[in-house]
Amino acid sequence: MDLAEDTPMSIDEMAGKLKCSRGWVQLSVDAGCPRNELGQIRIRDFMLFQLSNIHRIRALAGLPEIETSATLSDLRPNIKAILTTQLEWLQVRSTKESVKKAAKLVYDKMQSIDEF
């Protein structure tokens, strides 16, 4: 990881850096993503938290459970679960119809790919 991934930042800065909604970052924080004494998050911690806690994030978002084949030593299968969760969350939470529609299109395409 490079220095930028280890630099603490605010929720708004994190959302801007990762090109995701502020609400998505806040959801992970609400689920327990580690922050420093100033409430800032590091990209590395944010990503690792999501990989390790996708089931907690989904539960907090009110989404149904999802099955993954991840293990403690290999969390890579949770990458699809994170993307799936974010797309499902956008379909429910976005206030923009165009975002909801785009999220649905990407979600449907991603679900059709077995090797993802």
C-alpha positions as CSV (number, residue, x, y, z in Angstrom):
1,M,0.0,0.0,0.0
2,D,1.2,3.5,-0.7
3,L,1.3,6.5,1.6
4,A,-2.0,7.8,0.3
5,E,-3.7,4.6,1.6
6,D,-2.2,5.2,5.0
7,T,-3.2,8.9,5.4
8,P,-6.2,9.4,7.7
9,M,-9.0,11.4,6.1
10,S,-12.6,12.5,6.9
11,I,-15.7,10.6,5.7
12,D,-16.2,13.3,3.0
13,E,-12.6,13.1,1.9
14,M,-12.8,9.2,1.8
15,A,-15.9,9.3,-0.3
16,G,-14.3,11.7,-2.7
17,K,-11.1,9.7,-2.9
18,L,-12.9,6.4,-3.5
19,K,-15.6,8.0,-5.8
20,C,-18.4,6.6,-3.7
21,S,-21.2,8.1,-1.8
22,R,-20.7,9.6,1.6
23,G,-23.5,7.4,2.9
24,W,-21.6,4.3,1.9
25,V,-18.6,5.4,3.9
26,Q,-20.8,6.3,6.8
27,L,-22.5,2.9,6.7
28,S,-19.1,1.2,7.2
29,V,-18.2,3.6,10.0
30,D,-21.6,2.9,11.7
31,A,-20.8,-0.8,11.3
32,G,-17.5,-0.3,13.2
33,C,-14.8,0.7,10.7
34,P,-11.8,1.8,12.8
35,R,-11.2,5.6,13.1
36,N,-8.5,7.6,14.8
37,E,-9.1,10.0,17.7
38,L,-10.1,12.7,15.2
39,G,-12.7,10.4,13.6
40,Q,-10.6,10.0,10.5
41,I,-10.3,6.8,8.5
42,R,-7.4,5.3,6.4
43,I,-8.2,3.7,3.1
44,R,-6.4,0.5,4.1
45,D,-8.5,0.2,7.2
46,F,-11.7,1.0,5.3
47,M,-11.0,-1.7,2.7
48,L,-9.9,-4.4,5.1
49,F,-12.9,-3.7,7.4
50,Q,-15.3,-4.1,4.5
51,L,-13.6,-7.4,3.4
52,S,-13.8,-8.7,6.9
53,N,-17.2,-7.4,7.9
54,I,-19.4,-7.4,4.8
55,H,-22.1,-9.4,6.7
56,R,-22.3,-6.8,9.4
57,I,-22.5,-4.0,6.9
58,R,-25.3,-5.8,5.0
59,A,-27.2,-6.4,8.2
60,L,-26.9,-2.7,9.2
61,A,-28.1,-1.7,5.7
62,G,-31.1,-3.9,6.1
63,L,-30.1,-6.2,3.3
64,P,-30.6,-9.9,3.3
65,E,-27.7,-12.2,4.2
66,I,-25.3,-13.1,1.5
67,E,-23.2,-16.3,1.2
68,T,-19.5,-16.0,0.4
69,S,-16.7,-18.6,0.2
70,A,-14.2,-16.4,2.0
71,T,-12.1,-17.7,4.8
72,L,-10.0,-15.9,7.4
73,S,-6.9,-16.6,5.3
74,D,-8.5,-15.6,1.9
75,L,-11.0,-12.8,1.9
76,R,-10.9,-12.2,-1.9
77,P,-14.3,-13.9,-2.4
78,N,-15.8,-11.0,-0.3
79,I,-14.9,-8.5,-3.0
80,K,-18.0,-9.6,-5.1
81,A,-20.1,-9.4,-1.9
82,I,-18.9,-5.8,-1.2
83,L,-19.7,-4.8,-4.8
84,T,-23.1,-6.6,-4.7
85,T,-23.9,-4.9,-1.3
86,Q,-22.9,-1.5,-2.6
87,L,-25.1,-1.9,-5.7
88,E,-28.1,-3.2,-3.8
89,W,-27.7,-0.4,-1.3
90,L,-27.6,2.2,-4.1
91,Q,-30.8,0.8,-5.6
92,V,-32.5,1.3,-2.3
93,R,-30.9,4.5,-0.9
94,S,-30.1,6.7,-3.8
95,T,-32.3,9.7,-4.4
96,K,-31.4,9.8,-8.1
97,E,-33.4,7.6,-10.4
98,S,-30.5,7.5,-12.9
99,V,-28.2,6.1,-10.2
100,K,-30.7,3.5,-9.2
101,K,-31.1,2.4,-12.8
102,A,-27.3,2.3,-13.4
103,A,-26.8,0.3,-10.2
104,K,-29.4,-2.2,-11.3
105,L,-27.9,-2.6,-14.7
106,V,-24.4,-3.2,-13.2
107,Y,-25.8,-5.5,-10.5
108,D,-27.6,-7.6,-13.1
109,K,-24.6,-7.9,-15.3
110,M,-22.3,-8.7,-12.4
111,Q,-24.7,-11.5,-11.2
112,S,-24.6,-13.1,-14.6
113,I,-20.8,-13.5,-14.4
114,D,-19.9,-16.8,-12.6
115,E,-16.1,-16.2,-12.5
116,F,-16.2,-12.9,-10.8
